Amino acid sequence: MNYDKAIARFREIYRPTTREEVLREFARDDGTLGVYVHNPFCTTLCRFCYYKGVKFDPRRDSELYERYYGDYLPRVVAPFWPVIAAREVVSYFFGGGTPSLMRADTMRAVFRLFPDMAQAPSRTIEFHPAVWDERQLDVLAEFGFSCAIIGVQSFDQAVLARQNRPHVPVETVRALAAKLKERGIAVAVDLIYCMDPLDAGAIFAQDLHDLLSIDFDVVSLHHSYGDMRNDAHLEEFYGIIEDSSILEGYRWERAGSERYTGCHLPPREIKKCSRCVRLVAKTIDPDHYHTRLFPFINVMDEVSQSWRKPLEDRAVKSVLGFGSYRNPCKNTFSHIHRKDKVIEFIEVNNQWRPEYYVVYERHTREMFSRTAELLGRLNAVGEVPEGVKLHTLNKTRMTENDSIYRRPRLVVGLGLSWEGEDPRIHAFIDKIKHRFPNHREFVNGLQIGE
């Protein structure tokens, strides 16, 4: 897509704002902060990936590289130094694109843009297993990185060739993981099921088998972005995980108060709405995981958006994002989660001039008024039998999931769950279904609202 046309479309559907407004909103914010730094370049554009970077050849595009990392990124970060210095920053995350395209000297310069980065409990970077060298690993150790996420996606050469992604043998990934571990850096791995339907189940089963030969701490297991609603593939995905031996040494991540739930599969409603599930080594202490390895997930990651903790308990409440370059599919975002307001900004780099847009803004009072309305309608159904649990289901959804122009909207709802076969419960639930005809049903569960 032509980037200038994308910017014109942004101006139609989002509210243009200024850097000064973004600074004012963050100055009013308090609590913990995560910092996200974008790296926009990729050597190839993988077909499966929604967040495609900008095609980049280090030999041909050296001037572009120097301009982005040496000029643009420092210019957009510098005005926010007072905000960062005033806040408790708990996480730095360097994502992409392909962050491992940065040379070791560039990594050092970028990390030094944040003078207090060493004080944060968590520093994480994404690595492409085909694009790295040991000098980069030494820089990560120098700056005390907590975790590196290796984007394997699959070990199968044929599926990667069909997806225009360089193949990396399992031996190479094993060596990279070992070198990271030698430097005290935890290892996370990404795998994707069904990048295309050809032999998807067999490939995923083999990928899990190969993965177990690597010393890793966390694995994120993704559906292909276009395959979430296929029930047959969904059941195959979870069935392959359950049939493998991976659950002998790893547990399901849980972002709620009970962070780990043994080897039990996620509930059906989580399966249906999560593009990704995550497994964590049983040897990793839960507090260490949530403070050092993956504290950013509660506001940056859809897995935890599904198994959501109350806002007050989140490890990271707001995210400040930096860096973008002519990529309409991955504009750098910032989130603010205050008690009175939730707001999301994007930063757009159009001709080396940063522009800012408000893509989502919601006051807390609107959520409460809608919740109160639903509770009033529910109360009119009658007395709630013992054994029925009620919880709120307030979250943000995208109204245009298949478009680069994704306008978030707040979804307010109530969830009911129960156990057993008590006739009084089922009679009560039948009344609710009649009163809320647009409800959604799960196994021993019901959702009402929007």
C-alpha positions as CSV (number, residue, x, y, z in Angstrom):
1,M,0.0,0.0,0.0
2,N,1.2,3.5,-0.7
3,Y,2.2,5.0,2.6
4,D,1.0,8.5,1.8
5,K,-2.5,7.2,1.0
6,A,-2.4,5.4,4.4
7,I,-1.6,8.6,6.2
8,A,-4.4,10.4,4.4
9,R,-6.8,7.6,5.6
10,F,-5.5,8.0,9.1
11,R,-6.4,11.7,9.0
12,E,-10.0,10.7,8.1
13,I,-10.6,8.1,10.8
14,Y,-8.3,9.0,13.7
15,R,-7.9,12.3,15.6
16,P,-4.7,14.1,14.7
17,T,-2.9,15.3,17.8
18,T,0.5,16.8,18.7
19,R,3.5,15.5,20.6
20,E,2.7,18.1,23.2
21,E,-0.7,16.5,23.9
22,V,0.9,13.1,24.2
23,L,3.4,14.5,26.7
24,R,0.7,16.2,28.7
25,E,-1.3,12.9,29.0
26,F,1.7,11.0,30.1
27,A,2.6,13.7,32.6
28,R,-0.8,13.3,34.2
29,D,-0.4,9.5,34.3
30,D,1.2,7.7,37.2
31,G,2.0,4.1,38.1
32,T,4.3,1.7,36.3
33,L,5.4,2.3,32.7
34,G,6.6,0.1,29.9
35,V,8.8,1.4,27.1
36,Y,8.5,-0.1,23.6
37,V,11.1,0.7,20.9
38,H,10.3,-0.2,17.3
39,N,12.7,-1.6,14.7
40,P,11.0,-1.3,11.4
41,F,13.2,-3.3,9.0
42,C,13.0,-6.9,7.7
43,T,15.2,-8.7,5.2
44,T,12.2,-10.6,3.8
45,L,8.4,-9.9,4.1
46,C,6.9,-13.1,5.4
47,R,3.5,-13.9,3.9
48,F,2.0,-15.1,7.2
49,C,2.9,-11.9,9.1
50,Y,0.3,-9.2,9.6
51,Y,3.0,-6.9,11.1
52,K,5.3,-6.8,8.1
53,G,8.3,-4.6,8.3
54,V,9.9,-2.5,5.6
55,K,12.0,-4.5,3.1
56,F,15.7,-3.8,3.9
57,D,19.1,-4.8,2.5
58,P,22.0,-3.8,4.8
59,R,24.4,-3.5,1.8
60,R,22.0,-1.3,-0.2
61,D,20.2,0.6,2.4
62,S,23.0,1.8,4.7
63,E,21.9,5.5,4.4
64,L,18.3,4.6,5.4
65,Y,19.7,2.6,8.4
66,E,21.9,5.5,9.6
67,R,19.1,8.0,9.2
68,Y,16.6,5.9,11.2
69,Y,18.8,4.9,14.1
70,G,21.2,7.8,14.1
71,D,18.8,10.7,13.6
72,Y,15.1,9.9,13.6
73,L,14.9,7.6,16.7
74,P,17.0,9.9,19.0
75,R,14.9,12.9,17.9
76,V,11.6,11.2,18.9
77,V,12.9,9.8,22.2
78,A,14.6,13.0,23.5
79,P,11.4,15.0,24.3
80,F,10.1,12.2,26.5
81,W,13.1,11.9,28.8
82,P,11.4,13.9,31.6
83,V,8.4,11.5,31.4
84,I,10.6,8.4,31.6
85,A,12.7,9.8,34.4
86,A,9.7,10.6,36.5
87,R,8.1,7.2,36.1
88,E,8.7,3.7,37.5
89,V,9.7,2.0,34.2
90,V,9.4,-1.8,34.7
91,S,10.0,-3.0,31.2
92,Y,11.9,-2.1,28.0
93,F,10.8,-4.0,24.9
94,F,12.7,-3.8,21.6
95,G,10.4,-5.3,18.9
96,G,9.9,-5.2,15.2
97,G,10.2,-5.8,12.3
98,T,13.6,-7.4,13.0
99,P,15.5,-5.9,15.9
100,S,18.4,-8.2,15.3
101,L,19.2,-6.3,12.1
102,M,20.8,-3.7,14.3
103,R,24.6,-3.9,14.4
104,A,26.2,-4.3,17.8
105,D,27.3,-0.7,17.8
106,T,23.8,0.5,16.9
107,M,22.3,-1.6,19.7
108,R,24.7,0.1,22.2
109,A,23.8,3.6,20.9
110,V,20.0,2.8,20.9
111,F,20.1,1.4,24.5
112,R,22.0,4.5,25.6
113,L,19.1,6.7,24.5
114,F,17.5,5.6,27.9
115,P,20.0,6.6,30.6
116,D,18.1,4.7,33.4
117,M,17.4,1.5,31.4
118,A,19.6,-0.5,33.8
119,Q,17.2,0.3,36.7
120,A,14.3,-1.4,35.0
121,P,13.6,-5.0,36.2
122,S,13.0,-6.2,32.6
123,R,14.7,-5.7,29.2
124,T,13.5,-7.9,26.3
125,I,14.4,-8.0,22.6
126,E,13.1,-10.0,19.6
127,F,15.7,-12.0,17.5
128,H,15.4,-13.5,14.1
129,P,17.3,-16.8,14.3
130,A,18.8,-16.2,10.8
131,V,20.0,-12.7,11.6
132,W,22.4,-12.4,14.6
133,D,26.0,-12.5,15.6
134,E,27.8,-13.0,19.0
135,R,28.8,-9.4,19.2
136,Q,25.1,-8.5,19.6
137,L,24.7,-11.1,22.4
138,D,27.7,-9.5,24.2
139,V,25.9,-6.1,24.0
140,L,22.7,-7.6,25.5
141,A,24.8,-9.0,28.3
142,E,26.5,-5.7,28.9
143,F,23.1,-4.0,29.3
144,G,21.7,-6.8,31.5
145,F,18.9,-8.0,29.2
146,S,16.4,-10.4,30.9
147,C,15.0,-12.2,27.9
148,A,15.4,-12.7,24.1
149,I,12.5,-13.9,22.1
150,I,13.6,-16.1,19.1
151,G,11.1,-15.9,16.3
152,V,11.5,-19.5,15.0
153,Q,7.8,-19.8,13.7
154,S,8.6,-23.3,12.3
155,F,11.6,-25.6,11.8
156,D,10.1,-27.0,8.6
157,Q,12.0,-25.8,5.5
158,A,9.1,-26.3,3.0
159,V,6.5,-24.3,4.9
160,L,9.0,-21.5,5.5
161,A,9.9,-21.4,1.8
162,R,6.2,-21.1,1.0
163,Q,6.0,-18.2,3.5
164,N,9.0,-16.4,2.1
165,R,10.9,-16.8,5.4
166,P,14.6,-17.9,5.7
167,H,14.9,-21.4,7.1
168,V,17.1,-22.0,10.2
169,P,17.9,-25.5,11.3
170,V,17.1,-26.6,14.8
171,E,20.8,-26.9,15.5
172,T,21.3,-23.2,14.8
173,V,18.5,-22.2,17.2
174,R,19.9,-24.6,19.8
175,A,23.3,-22.9,19.6
176,L,21.7,-19.4,19.8
177,A,19.7,-20.4,22.9
178,A,22.8,-21.9,24.5
179,K,24.8,-18.7,23.9
180,L,22.1,-16.5,25.3
181,K,21.9,-18.8,28.4
182,E,25.6,-18.5,28.9
183,R,25.2,-14.8,29.2
184,G,22.4,-15.1,31.7
185,I,19.6,-14.2,29.3
186,A,16.4,-16.2,29.4
187,V,15.1,-17.7,26.1
188,A,11.6,-17.5,24.7
189,V,10.6,-19.0,21.4
190,D,7.7,-18.3,19.0
191,L,6.0,-21.1,17.0
192,I,3.1,-20.8,14.6
193,Y,0.6,-23.5,13.8
194,C,-1.0,-23.6,10.3
195,M,0.9,-20.9,8.4
196,D,-0.7,-22.6,5.5
197,P,-3.0,-25.7,5.5
198,L,-0.5,-28.1,3.8
199,D,0.5,-30.7,6.4
200,A,-0.2,-28.2,9.2
201,G,-0.8,-30.7,11.9
202,A,2.2,-32.9,11.1
203,I,4.5,-29.8,10.9
204,F,3.3,-28.4,14.2
205,A,3.7,-31.8,16.0
206,Q,7.3,-32.1,14.6
207,D,8.0,-28.5,15.6
208,L,7.0,-29.2,19.2
209,H,9.2,-32.3,19.1
210,D,12.2,-30.4,17.8
211,L,11.7,-27.6,20.2
212,L,12.2,-29.9,23.2
213,S,15.9,-30.4,22.1
214,I,16.4,-26.6,22.9
215,D,17.0,-25.2,26.4
216,F,14.2,-22.6,26.4
217,D,12.2,-21.0,29.2
218,V,9.0,-19.8,27.5
219,V,7.2,-20.7,24.2
220,S,4.4,-18.7,22.6
221,L,2.3,-21.0,20.4
222,H,0.3,-19.0,17.8
223,H,-2.5,-19.8,15.4
224,S,-2.0,-18.4,11.9
225,Y,-3.7,-15.0,11.9
226,G,-6.3,-16.0,9.4
227,D,-7.2,-19.4,11.0
228,M,-8.6,-18.5,14.4
229,R,-12.2,-19.4,13.7
230,N,-11.7,-22.8,12.2
231,D,-13.0,-25.2,14.9
232,A,-11.3,-28.3,13.4
233,H,-7.9,-26.5,13.3
234,L,-8.5,-25.2,16.8
235,E,-9.1,-28.6,18.2
236,E,-6.1,-30.0,16.3
237,F,-3.9,-27.2,17.7
238,Y,-4.7,-27.9,21.3
239,G,-4.8,-31.7,20.7
240,I,-1.3,-31.7,19.4
241,I,0.0,-29.7,22.4
242,E,-1.8,-32.0,24.8
243,D,-0.4,-35.1,23.0
244,S,3.2,-33.9,23.0
245,S,5.5,-34.4,25.9
246,I,6.0,-30.6,26.3
247,L,3.5,-30.4,29.2
248,E,5.8,-32.6,31.3
249,G,8.2,-29.7,31.8
250,Y,6.0,-26.6,31.0
251,R,2.8,-25.1,32.3
252,W,0.1,-22.9,30.8
253,E,0.7,-19.2,31.5
254,R,-2.2,-17.7,33.4
255,A,-2.5,-13.9,34.0
256,G,-5.1,-14.1,36.7
257,S,-4.7,-14.5,40.4
258,E,-3.9,-18.2,39.9
259,R,-1.1,-17.7,37.5
260,Y,-0.4,-21.4,36.9
261,T,-3.1,-24.0,36.6
262,G,-1.0,-27.1,36.1
263,C,-1.4,-28.9,32.8
264,H,-5.1,-28.2,32.3
265,L,-6.1,-26.8,29.0
266,P,-7.4,-23.3,28.8
267,P,-11.2,-23.0,28.9
268,R,-13.1,-23.1,25.7
269,E,-13.9,-19.3,25.6
270,I,-10.1,-18.6,25.9
271,K,-9.4,-21.0,23.0
272,K,-11.9,-19.3,20.8
273,C,-10.6,-15.8,21.2
274,S,-6.8,-16.2,21.7
275,R,-4.4,-16.2,18.7
276,C,-1.7,-17.4,21.1
277,V,-1.2,-19.4,24.2
278,R,2.0,-19.5,26.2
279,L,3.8,-22.3,28.1
280,V,6.3,-21.5,30.9
281,A,9.0,-23.8,32.3
282,K,7.8,-25.3,35.6
283,T,11.2,-24.4,37.1
284,I,10.5,-20.6,36.7
285,D,9.2,-18.8,39.7
286,P,5.9,-17.1,38.8
287,D,6.9,-13.8,40.3
288,H,10.2,-13.9,38.4
289,Y,8.3,-14.6,35.2
290,H,5.9,-11.7,35.7
291,T,8.5,-9.1,36.8
292,R,11.6,-10.0,34.9
293,L,10.7,-12.0,31.8
294,F,7.2,-11.0,30.6
295,P,5.9,-8.0,32.6
296,F,4.8,-6.2,29.4
297,I,2.2,-8.8,28.4
298,N,-0.7,-7.3,30.3
299,V,-1.0,-4.3,28.0
300,M,0.9,-5.4,24.9
301,D,-0.2,-9.0,24.4
302,E,-3.5,-10.5,23.6
303,V,-2.9,-13.7,25.5
304,S,-3.1,-11.8,28.8
305,Q,-5.9,-9.6,27.4
306,S,-8.0,-12.7,27.4
307,W,-7.0,-14.0,30.9
308,R,-7.1,-10.5,32.2
309,K,-6.2,-9.3,35.7
310,P,-7.8,-6.3,37.3
311,L,-6.1,-3.0,36.2
312,E,-4.7,-2.3,39.6
313,D,-2.8,-5.6,39.7
314,R,-1.1,-5.2,36.3
315,A,2.7,-5.2,36.2
316,V,2.6,-2.6,33.5
317,K,-0.2,0.0,33.4
318,S,0.9,2.1,30.4
319,V,3.2,1.8,27.4
320,L,5.2,4.6,25.8
321,G,6.2,3.6,22.2
322,F,8.9,5.1,20.0
323,G,9.9,4.7,16.3
324,S,8.1,4.1,13.1
325,Y,9.0,4.1,9.4
326,R,6.6,4.1,6.5
327,N,4.7,1.0,7.6
328,P,0.9,1.3,7.7
329,C,0.5,-2.1,9.2
330,K,2.7,-1.5,12.3
331,N,2.5,2.1,13.5
332,T,4.2,2.5,16.9
333,F,1.6,2.7,19.7
334,S,1.4,4.2,23.1
335,H,-1.3,3.2,25.7
336,I,-2.3,5.1,28.8
337,H,-4.4,3.3,31.4
338,R,-5.5,5.7,34.1
339,K,-8.4,5.3,36.6
340,D,-10.4,7.9,34.7
341,K,-9.3,7.3,31.2
342,V,-7.9,4.8,28.6
343,I,-6.3,6.3,25.6
344,E,-4.2,5.0,22.7
345,F,-1.9,7.0,20.4
346,I,0.1,6.0,17.4
347,E,3.3,7.6,16.1
348,V,3.6,7.8,12.3
349,N,6.8,8.6,10.5
350,N,5.9,10.4,7.2
351,Q,9.0,11.8,5.4
352,W,11.0,11.8,8.7
353,R,8.5,14.0,10.5
354,P,6.8,12.2,13.4
355,E,3.0,12.6,13.4
356,Y,0.7,11.5,16.3
357,Y,-2.9,10.3,16.2
358,V,-5.4,9.3,18.9
359,V,-7.0,6.0,17.7
360,Y,-8.9,5.2,20.9
361,E,-10.2,7.2,23.9
362,R,-12.6,6.2,26.6
363,H,-13.5,7.6,29.9
364,T,-14.1,5.1,32.8
365,R,-17.5,6.6,33.6
366,E,-18.9,5.3,30.3
367,M,-17.9,1.8,31.2
368,F,-19.4,1.9,34.6
369,S,-22.7,3.4,33.4
370,R,-23.1,0.5,30.8
371,T,-22.1,-2.1,33.4
372,A,-24.7,-0.7,35.8
373,E,-27.4,-0.9,33.1
374,L,-26.6,-4.5,32.4
375,L,-26.7,-5.4,36.1
376,G,-30.1,-3.7,36.4
377,R,-31.5,-5.8,33.6
378,L,-30.0,-8.9,35.1
379,N,-31.4,-8.2,38.5
380,A,-34.9,-8.1,37.0
381,V,-34.6,-11.8,36.0
382,G,-34.8,-12.8,39.6
383,E,-32.8,-14.1,42.5
384,V,-29.4,-15.7,41.5
385,P,-29.2,-19.3,42.7
386,E,-26.3,-20.4,44.8
387,G,-23.4,-21.7,42.6
388,V,-23.6,-19.1,39.9
389,K,-20.6,-16.7,39.6
390,L,-20.8,-13.3,38.0
391,H,-17.9,-11.3,36.5
392,T,-17.4,-8.3,34.3
393,L,-16.0,-8.6,30.7
394,N,-14.8,-5.2,29.8
395,K,-12.2,-5.1,27.1
396,T,-11.3,-3.4,23.9
397,R,-12.0,-5.0,20.5
398,M,-11.1,-3.9,17.0
399,T,-14.0,-3.1,14.8
400,E,-12.1,-3.9,11.7
401,N,-9.9,-6.9,12.5
402,D,-8.9,-7.6,8.9
403,S,-7.9,-4.0,8.0
404,I,-4.9,-1.9,8.7
405,Y,-7.4,0.8,9.8
406,R,-8.4,-0.8,13.1
407,R,-10.7,1.4,15.2
408,P,-10.9,0.1,18.8
409,R,-14.2,0.1,20.7
410,L,-15.0,-0.7,24.3
411,V,-17.0,-3.9,24.8
412,V,-18.9,-4.1,28.1
413,G,-20.4,-7.3,29.1
414,L,-21.1,-9.7,32.0
415,G,-20.1,-13.3,32.3
416,L,-21.8,-16.0,34.2
417,S,-20.4,-19.4,35.1
418,W,-21.6,-22.4,37.1
419,E,-20.8,-26.0,38.0
420,G,-23.1,-29.0,38.3
421,E,-26.5,-29.8,37.0
422,D,-28.8,-28.1,39.6
423,P,-32.2,-27.6,37.9
424,R,-32.6,-24.2,39.6
425,I,-29.4,-22.9,38.0
426,H,-30.5,-24.1,34.5
427,A,-34.0,-22.6,34.9
428,F,-32.3,-19.3,35.9
429,I,-29.9,-19.4,32.9
430,D,-32.9,-20.1,30.6
431,K,-34.6,-16.9,31.8
432,I,-31.4,-15.0,31.1
433,K,-31.1,-16.4,27.6
434,H,-34.7,-15.3,26.9
435,R,-34.1,-11.8,28.3
436,F,-30.7,-11.4,26.4
437,P,-31.3,-13.0,23.0
438,N,-27.8,-11.9,21.8
439,H,-26.0,-13.9,24.4
440,R,-23.0,-16.1,23.8
441,E,-22.9,-19.6,25.2
442,F,-19.9,-21.6,26.4
443,V,-19.6,-24.9,28.4
444,N,-21.1,-24.0,31.7
445,G,-20.8,-20.3,30.8
446,L,-22.8,-17.4,29.4
447,Q,-21.8,-14.0,28.2
448,I,-24.3,-11.1,27.9
449,G,-23.9,-7.5,26.8
450,E,-22.3,-6.2,23.6
